[in-house]
Amino acid sequence: MAIVGGQIMTVLESIEPDVHHVVLRGRLDLRSVPDLRMTVHRIVGDGTTPLHLDLAEAQIGDTTGFGFLVECARRAARRGRVLRVVAAEDRTVRLLRRARLGHLLAMPEQTVGTLTAL
C-alpha cells in the first residue's frame, strides 16, 4: 500500500503456476500513475504466464489512468504475454470497449490464491 498523490493506492499480487493475478485498488490518474508505473511494468515484464488484472476497486480518473491501462496491454503484448482484465467497474468496461480494447476483457476462470501486498 502506498499514498500516491494524497490517495491510498494498493497493488496486490498472487503468482500461481498458470496465472499471475494483480489487483489494483484506488484512483488511476495523473497523480497516481507515475508512481505505479514502475511496479506494474515490473509485474508485466516478469514471467510468461497469463496476467489477470483485477480493476474492480480501481477507478479511471482521467486519460492518464486509461492510457496507463493501454500502455500495460501493449507492453504485455510486446513481451508475448497475455493480459486480461478479469474484473472492472462498468465505466472502465465501457471505456475499454469504446477504445476497441474489448478483447482485454475476460471473466475469471477460478479464484486465485491469497494475494500479498507489494
HELIX and SHEET records of a PDB file:
HELIX    1   1 VAL A   33  GLY A   45  1                                  13    
HELIX    2   2 THR A   63  ARG A   78  1                                  16    
HELIX    3   3 ASP A   90  ARG A   98  1                                   9    
HELIX    4   4 GLY A  102  LEU A  104  5                                   3    
SHEET    1   A 5 ALA A   2  VAL A   4  0                                        
SHEET    2   A 5 GLN A   7  ILE A  15 -1                                        
SHEET    3   A 5 HIS A  20  LEU A  28 -1                                        
SHEET    4   A 5 LEU A  51  ILE A  60  1                                        
SHEET    5   A 5 LEU A  83  ALA A  88  1                                        
SHEET    1   B 3 ALA A   2  VAL A   4  0                                        
SHEET    2   B 3 GLN A   7  ILE A  15 -1                                        
SHEET    3   B 3 THR A 116  ALA A 117 -1                                        
END                                                                             
